[in-house]
């Protein structure tokens, strides 16, 4: 039993291994350097958004506004990012707007005590609406090379988005696992009242996490529009759900206080591998979303079983 | 006293009649135009067309679209609200050919005429259907692409939202035209859900397997532009030809810059214009044909100058 529990604990790595073996056998192109780099590059955005989602899920929250905040911050910044001379201003606007939305989410959750689901759902409608109003149905298309470097460029032979993801991961990992701030986050997530009574300023932790999530969404917005070479108010409608999927498949539960961003990285990688594999194998369009759904359920079932075995 | 009374009645009656006559004479119709969304430039062109027709014909128009793009519920609500406000006619572009039926039936019951534009509603009574033939448009584009490839090579097809009627028709048109060229092989046919970002991702993956493909045929311009970015990233711009449909502003720029090869002007402005015009014609008692077909034009380097603004 204990052995089984140990194996299941690493079930996600097993899923990745199985996908690797299966896809290598099925498609001669899969296990090539250029395809693997392609997969990791596609993982980058989902991972960064997944990190944002994981941060708030760690304290029992959720952020449904990720996609809409991404749309609003990128639309407000787009016209500045289009001119090489104002890229810095555009970047500050994008990150600032997204962080401010995150901060507002945090305030609503921590101070006004709105349920996170409702606060961020409202935020999602508001920001999407503002993005539509601001753009008036137009699309900003064609960014300069300097800005496109972030989403479509290379540094030392590795695509820039992969660098961005790695840096974001490292910073968050160090803060969450090696500092007092990180300990306070996990304590707040596991038992907010106990943490508060032992001197943790839990409200500040929650507001800080939502703001940080907002900042990461802003970063994701820059990566996204720079890669896509266009900004429009309709983008990212499915991002919140995809970020939740990456978090859950990775194995961070909704209850808070456990899990972390390294798990989310694996979750994002599994999702991206799947879609890459289905494209390479030419799986019919009609089947793709059914496959995604079953993998999400399968991964979470494994998680439950491993927990049960671990407790016995 | 009686005389005064009679005079009062006469004056009142006269005033009423005059009032009614003035209403009848300058009766401005109120028409509601319901679109799929305010995000895709296609619908904005259609809105401009509809509003231009309204201005020309001297009627009031209100344009509505779901906040969540292509949301059927919101379209149904918009129509229900229009019925309550007793508008004179409803012009609708359904997001969901079946989902819209109950709303159209409600309008039928309330005696408000409905004009169907662009995407067919599968039920309820519509006075006419103003649209391009998606099948024909996709056929024309694929035929033109086949000619550009001199009838040989390998191609990738990017499909629209699985199950949507427009996607089915566009796909059928594309594939029927490619059948005319036995030297052309479709090596992959995948959905990118009419979205640019999705198309970029799908193309990046497909280019791993088919780096030497000759052309990509996308069912709309948004997907074609996603493919353009993926092709640009591996430095094959111009070597892999790309076609789309809609001739939206970005696609026009991309064709002018040589990044994209073919698109198709579905004349969204004209569709909106003719839709509103048909509504007014019907209200004025004219008989409408069952179908108003809007002609499409293939756009490529030869006529792109007419489209660059």
Interface residues (C-beta under 8 A of the other chain):
Chain A: X27 X29 X32 X34 X35 X38 X42 X125 X128 X129 X132 X137 X138 X139 X141 X142 X152 X224 X227 X228 X229 X230 X232 X233 X234 X235 X237 X275 X276 X279 X280 X282 X285 X286 X288
Chain B: X37 X38 X39 X40 X41 X43 X44 X67 X68 X69 X159 X162 X163 X188 X189 X190 X191 X196 X197 X200 X201 X202 X204 X205 X206 X208 X209 X225 X226 X229 X233 X249 X250 X253
